[in-house]
Amino acid sequence: MLFYLILNMIDLLAWASFDNLFGDTSQYVKQSGLSLLHTCITAMIWVPYFRLSKRVKNTFVNE
């Protein structure tokens, strides 16, 4: 999930910097920004769940 978040950040920065090369990329920047927002919200929900959940710990951690 964190890798996908970083990948979306790179995508947004790339589209923002391509404006000089390809002309108007504002539509792609907007889509990348919305995708980044969606990924941030998803990560804010799932990362703490996987880190703190007793159910996940009982399933995936051998003690």
N, C-alpha and C positions, 0 to 999 in steps of 0.2 A: 504494500500500500504506500509506503514511504517512497519507494523507487518510482512508482507511478506519479506521485506528487512532484518529485524532482523532475521527471520527464515532462510533465505538463508545464512546469516553470520554464524549462529550456525551450519548449515549443512556443510559449508566449513571447519570450525574449527574441527568438529567431524570427517570428512573424513581425514583431515590432521593428526589428533591424532590417528586414527585407524591403521596407517601404521605398528606399532609395533605388533598389535594383528592379523591383517589379511594379512599381507604381502604387496605386491605392490598395493597401492590404488591410484596411480598417475592418472589413467584414471578417477576415480570418483572425485578426487580433481580438475582436469581440467574441468570436466562437472559442478561441483559445482561453480567453479570460473566463468565460462561463464554464468551460471544462475544468479550469483550475479551481474555480469556486466550488464546483460540484465535488471535485476530488478532495478539497480541503474539508468540506462538511462531512464527507464520507469518512475521511481519516480521523476527524475529531470524534466520530462516533465509534468506529471499529477498533482503532488502535488502543484506546483505554480499555475497551471491552476485552480484547484479547490479552492485554497485560494484567488485568485485575480480576478477571472472572475465575471463580473457583471451578466452574464446570470445565472451562478450557484447560485450566491447570491439571485437573484430574484426568483429562483426556490425553493431553499432549506432553506432560512432564513426568518423567520417571524419577521417583525419589527413593 
